[in-house]
Amino acid sequence: MYKLWLILDPRRTLATIAGFLIIQGLLIHLLLLTTVDLNWHEDGRPVPFKAKARYDRSQQGLPY
Amino acid sequence: MAEQGYNLTGMSDEEAKEFHSIFMPSMYGWFTLVVGAHILTHLRFPWH
């Protein structure tokens, strides 16, 4: 199997793989962030600190 | 003589073996990392 590197140039192969993985990773992450249900920045999980604080204080009868 | 025909990179057998011994564990390490990332992601976002 190592004889593969007598056919493929290791330097070019590494550069190609790195380039492909970087582009693919960016593409998939951006694609997911454009969706509604898979966007991890705006899904409200975990409950944002302000919302949690507001809820906790309301449970204790505090004004805000 | 016949085997010289398919050596397109000019690497010796030893060099190819050395590179291969670094490349393959790196590839399997990357695959492990990716599978782990998918497991963690699925715990958070069960997409099916």
Backbone of each chain as nested JSON, in Angstrom:
{
  "chains": [
    {"id": "A", "residues": [
      {"number": 1, "name": "MET", "atoms": {"N": [0.82, -1.209, 0.0], "CA": [0.0, 0.0, 0.0], "C": [0.858, 1.264, 0.0]}},
      {"number": 2, "name": "TYR", "atoms": {"N": [2.016, 1.189, 0.656], "CA": [2.881, 2.373, 0.709], "C": [3.362, 2.8, -0.662]}},
      {"number": 3, "name": "LYS", "atoms": {"N": [3.283, 1.879, -1.621], "CA": [3.741, 2.207, -2.975], "C": [2.855, 3.244, -3.65]}},
      {"number": 4, "name": "LEU", "atoms": {"N": [1.716, 3.54, -3.011], "CA": [0.859, 4.631, -3.497], "C": [1.663, 5.92, -3.641]}},
      {"number": 5, "name": "TRP", "atoms": {"N": [2.621, 6.113, -2.723], "CA": [3.379, 7.368, -2.714], "C": [4.478, 7.393, -3.761]}},
      {"number": 6, "name": "LEU", "atoms": {"N": [4.581, 6.306, -4.496], "CA": [5.457, 6.337, -5.673], "C": [4.681, 6.851, -6.882]}},
      {"number": 7, "name": "ILE", "atoms": {"N": [3.356, 6.883, -6.741], "CA": [2.493, 7.369, -7.822], "C": [1.997, 8.784, -7.527]}},
      {"number": 8, "name": "LEU", "atoms": {"N": [1.499, 8.968, -6.275], "CA": [0.972, 10.278, -5.891], "C": [2.039, 11.068, -5.153]}},
      {"number": 9, "name": "ASP", "atoms": {"N": [2.178, 12.327, -5.491], "CA": [3.139, 13.194, -4.823], "C": [2.598, 13.548, -3.438]}},
      {"number": 10, "name": "PRO", "atoms": {"N": [3.294, 13.18, -2.358], "CA": [2.785, 13.428, -1.001], "C": [2.487, 14.894, -0.735]}},
      {"number": 11, "name": "ARG", "atoms": {"N": [3.347, 15.787, -1.205], "CA": [3.136, 17.217, -0.932], "C": [1.842, 17.701, -1.574]}},
      {"number": 12, "name": "ARG", "atoms": {"N": [1.634, 17.333, -2.816], "CA": [0.413, 17.752, -3.502], "C": [-0.812, 17.079, -2.893]}},
      {"number": 13, "name": "THR", "atoms": {"N": [-0.663, 15.816, -2.5], "CA": [-1.779, 15.092, -1.891], "C": [-2.203, 15.744, -0.581]}},
      {"number": 14, "name": "LEU", "atoms": {"N": [-1.222, 16.088, 0.274], "CA": [-1.544, 16.727, 1.551], "C": [-2.215, 18.076, 1.336]}},
      {"number": 15, "name": "ALA", "atoms": {"N": [-1.69, 18.858, 0.393], "CA": [-2.267, 20.175, 0.125], "C": [-3.698, 20.03, -0.389]}},
      {"number": 16, "name": "THR", "atoms": {"N": [-3.926, 19.045, -1.252], "CA": [-5.269, 18.821, -1.799], "C": [-6.245, 18.414, -0.705]}},
      {"number": 17, "name": "ILE", "atoms": {"N": [-5.826, 17.463, 0.145], "CA": [-6.698, 16.997, 1.227], "C": [-7.009, 18.142, 2.19]}},
      {"number": 18, "name": "ALA", "atoms": {"N": [-5.975, 18.911, 2.56], "CA": [-6.187, 20.027, 3.485], "C": [-7.155, 21.036, 2.884]}},
      {"number": 19, "name": "GLY", "atoms": {"N": [-6.936, 21.395, 1.637], "CA": [-7.824, 22.353, 0.98], "C": [-9.244, 21.845, 0.916]}},
      {"number": 20, "name": "PHE", "atoms": {"N": [-9.405, 20.583, 0.55], "CA": [-10.742, 19.994, 0.447], "C": [-11.457, 19.992, 1.8]}},
      {"number": 21, "name": "LEU", "atoms": {"N": [-10.755, 19.576, 2.854], "CA": [-11.394, 19.476, 4.171], "C": [-11.769, 20.851, 4.721]}},
      {"number": 22, "name": "ILE", "atoms": {"N": [-10.916, 21.853, 4.479], "CA": [-11.218, 23.205, 4.957], "C": [-12.459, 23.75, 4.259]}},
      {"number": 23, "name": "ILE", "atoms": {"N": [-12.499, 23.627, 2.934], "CA": [-13.655, 24.12, 2.172], "C": [-14.919, 23.364, 2.586]}},
      {"number": 24, "name": "GLN", "atoms": {"N": [-14.808, 22.036, 2.695], "CA": [-15.962, 21.213, 3.065], "C": [-16.475, 21.572, 4.455]}},
      {"number": 25, "name": "GLY", "atoms": {"N": [-15.542, 21.764, 5.398], "CA": [-15.938, 22.114, 6.765], "C": [-16.642, 23.452, 6.815]}},
      {"number": 26, "name": "LEU", "atoms": {"N": [-16.068, 24.453, 6.145], "CA": [-16.702, 25.773, 6.113], "C": [-18.082, 25.69, 5.472]}},
      {"number": 27, "name": "LEU", "atoms": {"N": [-18.17, 24.952, 4.37], "CA": [-19.434, 24.836, 3.637], "C": [-20.52, 24.216, 4.516]}},
      {"number": 28, "name": "ILE", "atoms": {"N": [-20.211, 23.108, 5.173], "CA": [-21.219, 22.424, 5.99], "C": [-21.621, 23.283, 7.19]}},
      {"number": 29, "name": "HIS", "atoms": {"N": [-20.634, 23.914, 7.842], "CA": [-20.973, 24.759, 8.995], "C": [-21.879, 25.926, 8.585]}},
      {"number": 30, "name": "LEU", "atoms": {"N": [-21.526, 26.589, 7.48], "CA": [-22.344, 27.721, 7.036], "C": [-23.736, 27.252, 6.613]}},
      {"number": 31, "name": "LEU", "atoms": {"N": [-23.782, 26.09, 5.962], "CA": [-25.07, 25.527, 5.542], "C": [-25.966, 25.271, 6.753]}},
      {"number": 32, "name": "LEU", "atoms": {"N": [-25.404, 24.684, 7.805], "CA": [-26.196, 24.384, 8.993], "C": [-26.649, 25.673, 9.687]}},
      {"number": 33, "name": "LEU", "atoms": {"N": [-25.767, 26.689, 9.676], "CA": [-26.134, 27.942, 10.34], "C": [-27.249, 28.679, 9.601]}},
      {"number": 34, "name": "THR", "atoms": {"N": [-27.459, 28.369, 8.319], "CA": [-28.539, 29.021, 7.584], "C": [-29.888, 28.342, 7.829]}},
      {"number": 35, "name": "THR", "atoms": {"N": [-29.876, 27.151, 8.447], "CA": [-31.149, 26.462, 8.704], "C": [-31.758, 26.97, 9.998]}},
      {"number": 36, "name": "VAL", "atoms": {"N": [-33.032, 26.655, 10.211], "CA": [-33.724, 27.097, 11.421], "C": [-33.492, 26.118, 12.561]}},
      {"number": 37, "name": "ASP", "atoms": {"N": [-33.63, 24.825, 12.271], "CA": [-33.598, 23.849, 13.367], "C": [-32.206, 23.341, 13.707]}},
      {"number": 38, "name": "LEU", "atoms": {"N": [-31.208, 23.614, 12.874], "CA": [-29.863, 23.121, 13.178], "C": [-28.878, 24.25, 13.451]}},
      {"number": 39, "name": "ASN", "atoms": {"N": [-29.393, 25.461, 13.594], "CA": [-28.546, 26.608, 13.901], "C": [-28.304, 26.642, 15.405]}},
      {"number": 40, "name": "TRP", "atoms": {"N": [-27.082, 26.327, 15.82], "CA": [-26.787, 26.202, 17.247], "C": [-26.563, 27.555, 17.925]}},
      {"number": 41, "name": "HIS", "atoms": {"N": [-26.536, 28.613, 17.16], "CA": [-26.359, 29.937, 17.762], "C": [-27.678, 30.544, 18.209]}},
      {"number": 42, "name": "GLU", "atoms": {"N": [-28.759, 30.131, 17.561], "CA": [-30.041, 30.773, 17.835], "C": [-31.116, 29.777, 18.233]}},
      {"number": 43, "name": "ASP", "atoms": {"N": [-30.717, 28.64, 18.787], "CA": [-31.723, 27.64, 19.16], "C": [-32.162, 27.792, 20.613]}},
      {"number": 44, "name": "GLY", "atoms": {"N": [-31.558, 28.731, 21.35], "CA": [-31.973, 28.966, 22.725], "C": [-31.521, 27.883, 23.689]}},
      {"number": 45, "name": "ARG", "atoms": {"N": [-30.579, 27.056, 23.273], "CA": [-30.05, 26.011, 24.154], "C": [-28.574, 26.234, 24.383]}},
      {"number": 46, "name": "PRO", "atoms": {"N": [-28.077, 26.253, 25.589], "CA": [-28.867, 26.303, 26.818], "C": [-29.59, 27.637, 26.929]}},
      {"number": 47, "name": "VAL", "atoms": {"N": [-30.504, 27.704, 27.869], "CA": [-31.276, 28.931, 28.021], "C": [-30.306, 30.088, 28.245]}},
      {"number": 48, "name": "PRO", "atoms": {"N": [-30.425, 31.142, 27.46], "CA": [-29.508, 32.275, 27.633], "C": [-29.545, 32.81, 29.063]}},
      {"number": 49, "name": "PHE", "atoms": {"N": [-28.413, 33.319, 29.508], "CA": [-28.28, 33.762, 30.9], "C": [-29.371, 34.754, 31.304]}},
      {"number": 50, "name": "LYS", "atoms": {"N": [-29.652, 35.72, 30.447], "CA": [-30.636, 36.749, 30.807], "C": [-32.022, 36.136, 30.975]}},
      {"number": 51, "name": "ALA", "atoms": {"N": [-32.382, 35.224, 30.055], "CA": [-33.704, 34.606, 30.136], "C": [-33.807, 33.744, 31.393]}},
      {"number": 52, "name": "LYS", "atoms": {"N": [-32.726, 33.014, 31.692], "CA": [-32.745, 32.16, 32.878], "C": [-32.829, 33.016, 34.141]}},
      {"number": 53, "name": "ALA", "atoms": {"N": [-32.064, 34.108, 34.187], "CA": [-32.087, 34.985, 35.353], "C": [-33.483, 35.588, 35.524]}},
      {"number": 54, "name": "ARG", "atoms": {"N": [-34.096, 35.984, 34.4], "CA": [-35.439, 36.568, 34.461], "C": [-36.424, 35.544, 35.025]}},
      {"number": 55, "name": "TYR", "atoms": {"N": [-36.308, 34.304, 34.563], "CA": [-37.225, 33.257, 35.04], "C": [-37.002, 32.969, 36.518]}},
      {"number": 56, "name": "ASP", "atoms": {"N": [-35.72, 32.819, 36.892], "CA": [-35.418, 32.522, 38.3], "C": [-35.933, 33.616, 39.221]}},
      {"number": 57, "name": "ARG", "atoms": {"N": [-35.752, 34.867, 38.817], "CA": [-36.194, 35.986, 39.657], "C": [-37.712, 36.052, 39.712]}},
      {"number": 58, "name": "SER", "atoms": {"N": [-38.362, 35.726, 38.593], "CA": [-39.825, 35.762, 38.605], "C": [-40.376, 34.667, 39.514]}},
      {"number": 59, "name": "GLN", "atoms": {"N": [-39.676, 33.531, 39.582], "CA": [-40.108, 32.446, 40.463], "C": [-39.971, 32.833, 41.929]}},
      {"number": 60, "name": "GLN", "atoms": {"N": [-39.018, 33.741, 42.187], "CA": [-38.809, 34.19, 43.567], "C": [-39.641, 35.424, 43.891]}},
      {"number": 61, "name": "GLY", "atoms": {"N": [-40.468, 35.846, 42.945], "CA": [-41.311, 37.008, 43.187], "C": [-40.589, 38.326, 43.077]}},
      {"number": 62, "name": "LEU", "atoms": {"N": [-39.413, 38.306, 42.501], "CA": [-38.651, 39.544, 42.354], "C": [-39.105, 40.273, 41.082]}},
      {"number": 63, "name": "PRO", "atoms": {"N": [-38.99, 41.586, 41.06], "CA": [-39.608, 42.39, 39.997], "C": [-38.98, 42.212, 38.609]}},
      {"number": 64, "name": "TYR", "atoms": {"N": [-37.692, 41.975, 38.488], "CA": [-37.107, 41.882, 37.148], "C": [-35.927, 40.935, 37.147]}}
    ]},
    {"id": "B", "residues": [
      {"number": 1, "name": "MET", "atoms": {"N": [14.21, -2.998, -13.361], "CA": [14.038, -2.011, -14.43], "C": [12.558, -1.738, -14.697]}},
      {"number": 2, "name": "ALA", "atoms": {"N": [11.778, -2.84, -14.707], "CA": [10.358, -2.675, -15.013], "C": [9.65, -1.848, -13.932]}},
      {"number": 3, "name": "GLU", "atoms": {"N": [10.127, -1.958, -12.673], "CA": [9.448, -1.245, -11.593], "C": [9.743, 0.249, -11.594]}},
      {"number": 4, "name": "GLN", "atoms": {"N": [10.764, 0.67, -12.315], "CA": [11.069, 2.097, -12.348], "C": [9.983, 2.871, -13.09]}},
      {"number": 5, "name": "GLY", "atoms": {"N": [9.215, 2.165, -13.91], "CA": [8.228, 2.831, -14.733], "C": [7.148, 3.537, -13.927]}},
      {"number": 6, "name": "TYR", "atoms": {"N": [6.717, 2.964, -12.798], "CA": [5.608, 3.573, -12.084], "C": [6.057, 4.411, -10.896]}},
      {"number": 7, "name": "ASN", "atoms": {"N": [7.324, 4.697, -10.792], "CA": [7.762, 5.637, -9.768], "C": [7.713, 7.048, -10.349]}},
      {"number": 8, "name": "LEU", "atoms": {"N": [6.589, 7.714, -10.086], "CA": [6.371, 9.029, -10.683], "C": [6.814, 10.154, -9.77]}},
      {"number": 9, "name": "THR", "atoms": {"N": [7.059, 9.833, -8.483], "CA": [7.387, 10.892, -7.527], "C": [8.865, 10.966, -7.207]}},
      {"number": 10, "name": "GLY", "atoms": {"N": [9.619, 9.98, -7.629], "CA": [11.046, 9.995, -7.344], "C": [11.394, 9.615, -5.923]}},
      {"number": 11, "name": "MET", "atoms": {"N": [10.373, 9.141, -5.16], "CA": [10.645, 8.733, -3.785], "C": [11.228, 7.323, -3.762]}},
      {"number": 12, "name": "SER", "atoms": {"N": [12.093, 7.093, -2.78], "CA": [12.593, 5.737, -2.606], "C": [11.559, 4.93, -1.826]}},
      {"number": 13, "name": "ASP", "atoms": {"N": [11.722, 3.622, -1.832], "CA": [10.809, 2.763, -1.072], "C": [10.797, 3.142, 0.404]}},
      {"number": 14, "name": "GLU", "atoms": {"N": [11.982, 3.444, 0.949], "CA": [12.074, 3.791, 2.371], "C": [11.332, 5.084, 2.678]}},
      {"number": 15, "name": "GLU", "atoms": {"N": [11.485, 6.052, 1.795], "CA": [10.795, 7.337, 1.991], "C": [9.281, 7.145, 1.916]}},
      {"number": 16, "name": "ALA", "atoms": {"N": [8.855, 6.329, 0.942], "CA": [7.425, 6.082, 0.808], "C": [6.879, 5.368, 2.037]}},
      {"number": 17, "name": "LYS", "atoms": {"N": [7.628, 4.402, 2.549], "CA": [7.206, 3.693, 3.762], "C": [7.123, 4.648, 4.949]}},
      {"number": 18, "name": "GLU", "atoms": {"N": [8.11, 5.528, 5.081], "CA": [8.127, 6.468, 6.198], "C": [6.916, 7.413, 6.125]}},
      {"number": 19, "name": "PHE", "atoms": {"N": [6.673, 7.942, 4.924], "CA": [5.522, 8.839, 4.775], "C": [4.225, 8.099, 5.064]}},
      {"number": 20, "name": "HIS", "atoms": {"N": [4.139, 6.877, 4.558], "CA": [2.925, 6.073, 4.757], "C": [2.693, 5.803, 6.25]}},
      {"number": 21, "name": "SER", "atoms": {"N": [3.784, 5.585, 6.994], "CA": [3.649, 5.279, 8.422], "C": [3.186, 6.5, 9.222]}},
      {"number": 22, "name": "ILE", "atoms": {"N": [3.339, 7.683, 8.655], "CA": [2.816, 8.89, 9.307], "C": [1.408, 9.193, 8.8]}},
      {"number": 23, "name": "PHE", "atoms": {"N": [1.215, 9.013, 7.507], "CA": [-0.055, 9.385, 6.88], "C": [-1.225, 8.551, 7.384]}},
      {"number": 24, "name": "MET", "atoms": {"N": [-1.06, 7.236, 7.449], "CA": [-2.192, 6.373, 7.793], "C": [-2.7, 6.582, 9.216]}},
      {"number": 25, "name": "PRO", "atoms": {"N": [-1.816, 6.601, 10.257], "CA": [-2.328, 6.895, 11.604], "C": [-2.976, 8.269, 11.688]}},
      {"number": 26, "name": "SER", "atoms": {"N": [-2.44, 9.237, 10.934], "CA": [-3.048, 10.569, 10.931], "C": [-4.454, 10.505, 10.353]}},
      {"number": 27, "name": "MET", "atoms": {"N": [-4.62, 9.747, 9.294], "CA": [-5.929, 9.625, 8.663], "C": [-6.917, 8.941, 9.605]}},
      {"number": 28, "name": "TYR", "atoms": {"N": [-6.481, 7.851, 10.243], "CA": [-7.378, 7.16, 11.169], "C": [-7.683, 8.048, 12.375]}},
      {"number": 29, "name": "GLY", "atoms": {"N": [-6.705, 8.819, 12.831], "CA": [-6.941, 9.757, 13.932], "C": [-7.979, 10.795, 13.55]}},
      {"number": 30, "name": "TRP", "atoms": {"N": [-7.887, 11.295, 12.322], "CA": [-8.864, 12.274, 11.843], "C": [-10.263, 11.649, 11.771]}},
      {"number": 31, "name": "PHE", "atoms": {"N": [-10.345, 10.422, 11.243], "CA": [-11.639, 9.743, 11.157], "C": [-12.239, 9.562, 12.551]}},
      {"number": 32, "name": "THR", "atoms": {"N": [-11.4, 9.178, 13.523], "CA": [-11.873, 9.009, 14.901], "C": [-12.427, 10.321, 15.442]}},
      {"number": 33, "name": "LEU", "atoms": {"N": [-11.687, 11.399, 15.184], "CA": [-12.127, 12.724, 15.624], "C": [-13.477, 13.087, 15.012]}},
      {"number": 34, "name": "VAL", "atoms": {"N": [-13.627, 12.806, 13.728], "CA": [-14.87, 13.145, 13.022], "C": [-16.038, 12.326, 13.572]}},
      {"number": 35, "name": "VAL", "atoms": {"N": [-15.821, 11.033, 13.784], "CA": [-16.893, 10.187, 14.333], "C": [-17.279, 10.689, 15.723]}},
      {"number": 36, "name": "GLY", "atoms": {"N": [-16.282, 11.024, 16.554], "CA": [-16.557, 11.56, 17.895], "C": [-17.355, 12.848, 17.819]}},
      {"number": 37, "name": "ALA", "atoms": {"N": [-16.991, 13.718, 16.876], "CA": [-17.71, 14.989, 16.722], "C": [-19.157, 14.736, 16.314]}},
      {"number": 38, "name": "HIS", "atoms": {"N": [-19.369, 13.743, 15.438], "CA": [-20.742, 13.436, 15.03], "C": [-21.555, 12.878, 16.185]}},
      {"number": 39, "name": "ILE", "atoms": {"N": [-20.938, 12.045, 17.023], "CA": [-21.648, 11.495, 18.178], "C": [-22.054, 12.625, 19.122]}},
      {"number": 40, "name": "LEU", "atoms": {"N": [-21.117, 13.528, 19.439], "CA": [-21.431, 14.657, 20.313], "C": [-22.513, 15.552, 19.708]}},
      {"number": 41, "name": "THR", "atoms": {"N": [-22.395, 15.779, 18.399], "CA": [-23.387, 16.631, 17.739], "C": [-24.761, 15.98, 17.756]}},
      {"number": 42, "name": "HIS", "atoms": {"N": [-24.8, 14.656, 17.56], "CA": [-26.093, 13.972, 17.553], "C": [-26.732, 13.96, 18.935]}},
      {"number": 43, "name": "LEU", "atoms": {"N": [-25.891, 14.003, 19.995], "CA": [-26.451, 14.087, 21.342], "C": [-27.196, 15.41, 21.522]}},
      {"number": 44, "name": "ARG", "atoms": {"N": [-26.664, 16.448, 20.88], "CA": [-27.266, 17.774, 21.02], "C": [-28.39, 17.998, 20.012]}},
      {"number": 45, "name": "PHE", "atoms": {"N": [-28.157, 17.611, 18.772], "CA": [-29.143, 17.754, 17.7], "C": [-29.445, 16.385, 17.109]}},
      {"number": 46, "name": "PRO", "atoms": {"N": [-30.336, 15.63, 17.695], "CA": [-30.68, 14.334, 17.063], "C": [-31.419, 14.598, 15.763]}},
      {"number": 47, "name": "TRP", "atoms": {"N": [-30.701, 14.486, 14.657], "CA": [-31.286, 14.866, 13.373], "C": [-32.111, 13.765, 12.745]}},
      {"number": 48, "name": "HIS", "atoms": {"N": [-32.201, 12.592, 13.356], "CA": [-33.147, 11.558, 12.928], "C": [-33.415, 10.616, 14.06]}}
    ]}
  ]
}
